[in-house]
Amino acid sequence: MAILHLQSMRWTSDGELDDADRLILLNTLIPQCIPSVQTELIQVVERLALSQSTLTPQVCES
């Protein structure tokens, strides 16, 4: 059984799930799905990754 992690999700002004949160959701669902669905979800993650230039904040050293 998967561990439940509660987290608030961000939504865009047009009602879509924020890309970073969409990636988190997909990565959470992939291990829980049957193989044929996993393949489809992995393709969605790949398309999402290609459409985003960066999903993580930049870290700067001073």
Distance bins in CASP14 RR format, pairs under 12 A and 6 or more apart:
PFRMAT RR
TARGET T0000
AUTHOR 0000-0000-0000
RMODE 2
METHOD distances of the structure
MODEL  1
1 32 0 0 0 0 1 0 0 0 0 0 0
2 28 1 0 0 1 0 0 0 0 0 0 0
2 29 0 0 0 0 1 0 0 0 0 0 0
2 30 0 0 0 0 0 1 0 0 0 0 0
2 31 1 0 0 1 0 0 0 0 0 0 0
2 32 1 0 0 1 0 0 0 0 0 0 0
2 33 0 0 0 0 0 1 0 0 0 0 0
3 28 0 0 0 0 0 1 0 0 0 0 0
3 31 0 0 0 0 0 1 0 0 0 0 0
3 32 0 0 0 0 0 1 0 0 0 0 0
4 28 0 0 0 0 0 1 0 0 0 0 0
5 24 0 0 0 0 1 0 0 0 0 0 0
5 25 0 0 0 0 0 1 0 0 0 0 0
5 27 0 0 0 0 0 1 0 0 0 0 0
5 28 1 0 0 1 0 0 0 0 0 0 0
7 18 0 0 0 0 0 1 0 0 0 0 0
7 20 0 0 0 0 0 1 0 0 0 0 0
7 21 0 0 0 0 1 0 0 0 0 0 0
7 24 1 0 0 1 0 0 0 0 0 0 0
7 25 0 0 0 0 1 0 0 0 0 0 0
7 28 0 0 0 0 1 0 0 0 0 0 0
8 17 0 0 0 0 0 1 0 0 0 0 0
8 18 0 0 0 0 0 1 0 0 0 0 0
8 21 0 0 0 0 1 0 0 0 0 0 0
8 24 0 0 0 0 0 1 0 0 0 0 0
9 15 0 0 0 0 0 1 0 0 0 0 0
9 16 0 0 0 0 0 1 0 0 0 0 0
9 17 1 0 0 1 0 0 0 0 0 0 0
9 18 1 0 0 1 0 0 0 0 0 0 0
9 19 0 0 0 0 0 1 0 0 0 0 0
9 20 0 0 0 0 1 0 0 0 0 0 0
9 21 1 0 1 0 0 0 0 0 0 0 0
9 22 0 0 0 0 1 0 0 0 0 0 0
9 23 0 0 0 0 0 1 0 0 0 0 0
9 24 0 0 0 0 1 0 0 0 0 0 0
9 25 1 0 0 1 0 0 0 0 0 0 0
9 28 0 0 0 0 0 1 0 0 0 0 0
10 16 0 0 0 0 0 1 0 0 0 0 0
10 17 1 0 0 1 0 0 0 0 0 0 0
10 18 1 1 0 0 0 0 0 0 0 0 0
10 19 0 0 0 0 1 0 0 0 0 0 0
10 20 1 0 0 1 0 0 0 0 0 0 0
10 21 1 0 1 0 0 0 0 0 0 0 0
10 22 0 0 0 0 1 0 0 0 0 0 0
10 23 0 0 0 0 0 1 0 0 0 0 0
10 24 0 0 0 0 0 1 0 0 0 0 0
10 25 0 0 0 0 0 1 0 0 0 0 0
11 17 1 0 0 1 0 0 0 0 0 0 0
11 18 1 0 0 1 0 0 0 0 0 0 0
11 19 0 0 0 0 0 1 0 0 0 0 0
11 20 0 0 0 0 0 1 0 0 0 0 0
11 21 0 0 0 0 1 0 0 0 0 0 0
11 22 0 0 0 0 0 1 0 0 0 0 0
12 18 1 0 0 1 0 0 0 0 0 0 0
12 19 0 0 0 0 1 0 0 0 0 0 0
12 20 0 0 0 0 0 1 0 0 0 0 0
12 21 0 0 0 0 1 0 0 0 0 0 0
12 22 0 0 0 0 0 1 0 0 0 0 0
15 22 0 0 0 0 0 1 0 0 0 0 0
16 22 0 0 0 0 1 0 0 0 0 0 0
16 48 0 0 0 0 0 1 0 0 0 0 0
17 23 0 0 0 0 1 0 0 0 0 0 0
17 24 0 0 0 0 1 0 0 0 0 0 0
17 25 1 0 0 1 0 0 0 0 0 0 0
17 26 0 0 0 0 1 0 0 0 0 0 0
17 48 0 0 0 0 0 1 0 0 0 0 0
18 24 0 0 0 0 1 0 0 0 0 0 0
18 25 0 0 0 0 0 1 0 0 0 0 0
18 48 0 0 0 0 0 1 0 0 0 0 0
18 52 0 0 0 0 0 1 0 0 0 0 0
18 55 0 0 0 0 1 0 0 0 0 0 0
19 25 0 0 0 0 0 1 0 0 0 0 0
19 26 0 0 0 0 0 1 0 0 0 0 0
19 44 0 0 0 0 0 1 0 0 0 0 0
19 45 0 0 0 0 0 1 0 0 0 0 0
19 47 0 0 0 0 0 1 0 0 0 0 0
19 48 1 0 0 1 0 0 0 0 0 0 0
19 49 0 0 0 0 1 0 0 0 0 0 0
19 50 0 0 0 0 0 1 0 0 0 0 0
19 51 1 0 0 1 0 0 0 0 0 0 0
19 52 1 0 1 0 0 0 0 0 0 0 0
19 53 0 0 0 0 0 1 0 0 0 0 0
19 54 0 0 0 0 0 1 0 0 0 0 0
19 55 1 0 0 1 0 0 0 0 0 0 0
19 56 0 0 0 0 0 1 0 0 0 0 0
20 26 0 0 0 0 0 1 0 0 0 0 0
20 27 0 0 0 0 0 1 0 0 0 0 0
20 48 0 0 0 0 1 0 0 0 0 0 0
20 49 0 0 0 0 0 1 0 0 0 0 0
20 52 1 0 0 1 0 0 0 0 0 0 0
20 53 0 0 0 0 0 1 0 0 0 0 0
20 54 0 0 0 0 1 0 0 0 0 0 0
20 55 1 0 1 0 0 0 0 0 0 0 0
20 56 0 0 0 0 1 0 0 0 0 0 0
20 57 0 0 0 0 1 0 0 0 0 0 0
21 27 0 0 0 0 0 1 0 0 0 0 0
21 28 0 0 0 0 0 1 0 0 0 0 0
21 48 0 0 0 0 0 1 0 0 0 0 0
21 52 0 0 0 0 0 1 0 0 0 0 0
21 55 0 0 0 0 1 0 0 0 0 0 0
22 28 0 0 0 0 0 1 0 0 0 0 0
22 29 0 0 0 0 0 1 0 0 0 0 0
22 41 0 0 0 0 0 1 0 0 0 0 0
22 44 0 0 0 0 1 0 0 0 0 0 0
22 45 0 0 0 0 1 0 0 0 0 0 0
22 47 0 0 0 0 0 1 0 0 0 0 0
22 48 1 0 0 1 0 0 0 0 0 0 0
22 49 0 0 0 0 0 1 0 0 0 0 0
22 51 0 0 0 0 0 1 0 0 0 0 0
22 52 0 0 0 0 1 0 0 0 0 0 0
22 55 0 0 0 0 1 0 0 0 0 0 0
23 29 0 0 0 0 0 1 0 0 0 0 0
23 30 0 0 0 0 0 1 0 0 0 0 0
23 41 0 0 0 0 0 1 0 0 0 0 0
23 42 0 0 0 0 0 1 0 0 0 0 0
23 44 0 0 0 0 1 0 0 0 0 0 0
23 45 1 0 0 1 0 0 0 0 0 0 0
23 46 0 0 0 0 0 1 0 0 0 0 0
23 47 0 0 0 0 0 1 0 0 0 0 0
23 48 1 0 1 0 0 0 0 0 0 0 0
23 49 1 0 0 1 0 0 0 0 0 0 0
23 50 0 0 0 0 0 1 0 0 0 0 0
23 51 0 0 0 0 0 1 0 0 0 0 0
23 52 1 0 0 1 0 0 0 0 0 0 0
23 54 0 0 0 0 0 1 0 0 0 0 0
23 55 1 0 0 1 0 0 0 0 0 0 0
23 56 0 0 0 0 0 1 0 0 0 0 0
24 30 0 0 0 0 0 1 0 0 0 0 0
24 45 0 0 0 0 0 1 0 0 0 0 0
24 48 0 0 0 0 0 1 0 0 0 0 0
24 55 0 0 0 0 1 0 0 0 0 0 0
24 56 0 0 0 0 0 1 0 0 0 0 0
25 32 0 0 0 0 0 1 0 0 0 0 0
25 41 0 0 0 0 1 0 0 0 0 0 0
25 44 0 0 0 0 0 1 0 0 0 0 0
25 45 0 0 0 0 0 1 0 0 0 0 0
25 48 0 0 0 0 0 1 0 0 0 0 0
26 32 0 0 0 0 0 1 0 0 0 0 0
26 33 0 0 0 0 0 1 0 0 0 0 0
26 37 0 0 0 0 0 1 0 0 0 0 0
26 38 0 0 0 0 0 1 0 0 0 0 0
26 40 0 0 0 0 0 1 0 0 0 0 0
26 41 1 0 1 0 0 0 0 0 0 0 0
26 42 0 0 0 0 1 0 0 0 0 0 0
26 43 0 0 0 0 0 1 0 0 0 0 0
26 44 1 0 0 1 0 0 0 0 0 0 0
26 45 1 0 1 0 0 0 0 0 0 0 0
26 46 0 0 0 0 0 1 0 0 0 0 0
26 47 0 0 0 0 0 1 0 0 0 0 0
26 48 1 0 0 1 0 0 0 0 0 0 0
26 49 0 0 0 0 0 1 0 0 0 0 0
26 55 0 0 0 0 0 1 0 0 0 0 0
27 33 0 0 0 0 0 1 0 0 0 0 0
27 38 0 0 0 0 0 1 0 0 0 0 0
27 41 0 0 0 0 1 0 0 0 0 0 0
27 42 0 0 0 0 1 0 0 0 0 0 0
27 44 0 0 0 0 0 1 0 0 0 0 0
27 45 1 0 0 1 0 0 0 0 0 0 0
27 48 0 0 0 0 0 1 0 0 0 0 0
27 49 0 0 0 0 0 1 0 0 0 0 0
27 55 0 0 0 0 0 1 0 0 0 0 0
28 41 0 0 0 0 0 1 0 0 0 0 0
28 45 0 0 0 0 0 1 0 0 0 0 0
29 37 0 0 0 0 1 0 0 0 0 0 0
29 38 0 0 0 0 1 0 0 0 0 0 0
29 40 0 0 0 0 0 1 0 0 0 0 0
29 41 1 0 0 1 0 0 0 0 0 0 0
29 42 0 0 0 0 0 1 0 0 0 0 0
29 44 0 0 0 0 1 0 0 0 0 0 0
29 45 0 0 0 0 1 0 0 0 0 0 0
30 37 0 0 0 0 1 0 0 0 0 0 0
30 38 1 0 1 0 0 0 0 0 0 0 0
30 39 0 0 0 0 1 0 0 0 0 0 0
30 40 0 0 0 0 1 0 0 0 0 0 0
30 41 1 0 1 0 0 0 0 0 0 0 0
30 42 1 0 0 1 0 0 0 0 0 0 0
30 43 0 0 0 0 0 1 0 0 0 0 0
30 44 0 0 0 0 1 0 0 0 0 0 0
30 45 1 0 0 1 0 0 0 0 0 0 0
30 46 0 0 0 0 0 1 0 0 0 0 0
31 37 0 0 0 0 0 1 0 0 0 0 0
31 38 1 0 0 1 0 0 0 0 0 0 0
31 41 0 0 0 0 1 0 0 0 0 0 0
31 42 0 0 0 0 0 1 0 0 0 0 0
32 38 0 0 0 0 1 0 0 0 0 0 0
32 41 0 0 0 0 1 0 0 0 0 0 0
33 39 0 0 0 0 1 0 0 0 0 0 0
33 40 0 0 0 0 1 0 0 0 0 0 0
33 41 1 0 0 1 0 0 0 0 0 0 0
33 42 0 0 0 0 1 0 0 0 0 0 0
33 44 0 0 0 0 0 1 0 0 0 0 0
34 40 0 0 0 0 0 1 0 0 0 0 0
34 41 0 0 0 0 0 1 0 0 0 0 0
35 41 0 0 0 0 0 1 0 0 0 0 0
35 42 0 0 0 0 0 1 0 0 0 0 0
36 42 0 0 0 0 0 1 0 0 0 0 0
36 43 0 0 0 0 0 1 0 0 0 0 0
37 43 0 0 0 0 0 1 0 0 0 0 0
37 44 0 0 0 0 0 1 0 0 0 0 0
38 44 0 0 0 0 0 1 0 0 0 0 0
38 45 0 0 0 0 0 1 0 0 0 0 0
39 45 0 0 0 0 0 1 0 0 0 0 0
39 46 0 0 0 0 0 1 0 0 0 0 0
40 46 0 0 0 0 0 1 0 0 0 0 0
40 47 0 0 0 0 0 1 0 0 0 0 0
41 47 0 0 0 0 0 1 0 0 0 0 0
41 48 0 0 0 0 0 1 0 0 0 0 0
42 48 0 0 0 0 0 1 0 0 0 0 0
42 49 0 0 0 0 0 1 0 0 0 0 0
43 49 0 0 0 0 0 1 0 0 0 0 0
43 50 0 0 0 0 0 1 0 0 0 0 0
44 50 0 0 0 0 0 1 0 0 0 0 0
44 51 0 0 0 0 0 1 0 0 0 0 0
45 51 0 0 0 0 0 1 0 0 0 0 0
45 52 0 0 0 0 0 1 0 0 0 0 0
45 55 0 0 0 0 0 1 0 0 0 0 0
46 52 0 0 0 0 0 1 0 0 0 0 0
48 55 0 0 0 0 1 0 0 0 0 0 0
49 55 1 0 0 1 0 0 0 0 0 0 0
49 56 0 0 0 0 0 1 0 0 0 0 0
END
